[in-house]
Amino acid sequence: MEPVEINAGTWYLRALRDDNRVTDVPALTELGIADPAGFVVSAAAGWIDDDRFTWAVCEPTTGELMSLIVVAADPASLSGYARPGQRHTLDDAIPVITRFVEGALGIPLD
């Protein structure tokens, strides 16, 4: 599956990026990801394999990653990580992702 971008009102949810226009590597480093560039590559592979879906929760005007949501398909789970001072972005995005994952992808999250 191709990554699905979601407009969640205040926040824009998109696939992770590390290219010449946008890089999430510094924000992922701040979240404690040991190999942030590798994490971006792994996240893209998860979408292709339909087994792990990853969203950057971003400020819509700048595209800056504020928090991160990862959904595993089997076993079904949702994990979220917020940069310091950005817990509210994660709290706002989790219900949106939960509805999408359960409704569109048919993955029950309890």
C-alpha positions as CSV (number, residue, x, y, z in Angstrom):
1,M,0.0,0.0,0.0
2,E,1.1,3.6,-0.6
3,P,1.3,5.8,2.5
4,V,-1.9,7.5,3.3
5,E,-1.8,11.2,4.2
6,I,-4.5,12.5,6.6
7,N,-5.6,16.0,7.3
8,A,-6.6,15.8,11.0
9,G,-7.7,19.4,11.3
10,T,-5.0,21.1,13.4
11,W,-2.4,18.5,12.4
12,Y,-1.3,17.0,9.1
13,L,-0.3,13.3,9.2
14,R,2.0,12.0,6.6
15,A,4.7,9.4,5.9
16,L,8.1,9.9,7.2
17,R,10.6,11.6,4.9
18,D,14.3,12.0,4.5
19,D,15.0,13.7,1.2
20,N,16.4,16.9,-0.2
21,R,13.1,18.8,0.6
22,V,12.1,17.4,4.0
23,T,13.9,15.4,6.6
24,D,12.5,13.9,9.8
25,V,15.9,12.7,10.9
26,P,16.5,15.4,13.5
27,A,13.1,15.0,15.1
28,L,13.4,11.2,15.1
29,T,16.8,11.7,16.8
30,E,15.1,13.9,19.4
31,L,12.5,11.1,20.0
32,G,15.4,8.7,20.8
33,I,15.4,6.7,17.6
34,A,18.9,5.2,17.4
35,D,19.1,5.0,13.5
36,P,16.7,7.7,12.3
37,A,17.6,7.4,8.6
38,G,17.2,3.7,8.8
39,F,13.9,4.1,10.6
40,V,12.6,6.2,7.7
41,V,13.5,3.4,5.3
42,S,12.0,0.8,7.5
43,A,8.8,2.8,7.8
44,A,8.5,3.0,4.0
45,A,9.0,-0.8,3.8
46,G,6.2,-1.3,6.4
47,W,3.8,0.5,4.1
48,I,4.8,-1.5,1.1
49,D,4.5,-4.8,3.0
50,D,1.2,-3.7,4.6
51,D,2.4,-4.8,8.1
52,R,3.4,-1.5,9.7
53,F,2.0,2.0,9.2
54,T,3.9,5.0,10.4
55,W,2.7,8.6,10.5
56,A,4.5,11.8,11.3
57,V,2.1,14.2,13.0
58,C,3.1,17.5,11.6
59,E,2.5,21.2,11.9
60,P,0.6,21.8,8.6
61,T,2.3,25.0,7.5
62,T,5.9,23.9,8.0
63,G,5.6,20.1,7.8
64,E,7.7,19.8,11.0
65,L,7.3,16.4,12.8
66,M,5.8,17.0,16.3
67,S,5.0,13.4,17.2
68,L,5.0,9.9,15.7
69,I,2.5,7.2,15.4
70,V,3.3,3.6,14.5
71,V,0.6,0.9,13.9
72,A,1.6,-2.7,13.6
73,A,-0.9,-5.0,11.8
74,D,-0.2,-8.4,13.4
75,P,-0.5,-8.4,16.3
76,A,-2.5,-5.2,16.1
77,S,-0.9,-2.4,18.2
78,L,-0.6,1.4,18.2
79,S,2.4,3.2,19.6
80,G,2.9,6.9,19.9
81,Y,5.9,9.1,20.7
82,A,5.9,12.9,21.2
83,R,8.7,15.4,21.1
84,P,9.1,17.4,24.3
85,G,6.1,19.8,24.8
86,Q,4.2,18.1,21.9
87,R,2.1,15.5,23.8
88,H,-1.1,17.3,22.7
89,T,-0.3,16.6,19.0
90,L,-0.2,12.9,19.7
91,D,-3.3,13.0,21.8
92,D,-5.2,14.8,19.0
93,A,-3.9,12.4,16.3
94,I,-4.4,9.0,18.0
95,P,-8.3,9.0,17.7
96,V,-8.0,10.0,14.0
97,I,-5.5,7.2,13.2
98,T,-7.5,4.7,15.3
99,R,-10.6,5.5,13.2
100,F,-8.7,5.2,9.9
101,V,-6.9,2.0,10.9
102,E,-10.1,0.3,12.1
103,G,-12.4,1.6,9.4
104,A,-10.3,1.7,6.3
105,L,-7.7,-1.0,7.0
106,G,-9.9,-3.3,9.0
107,I,-7.3,-3.6,11.8
108,P,-9.0,-3.7,15.2
109,L,-7.2,-1.7,17.9
110,D,-8.3,-2.2,21.4
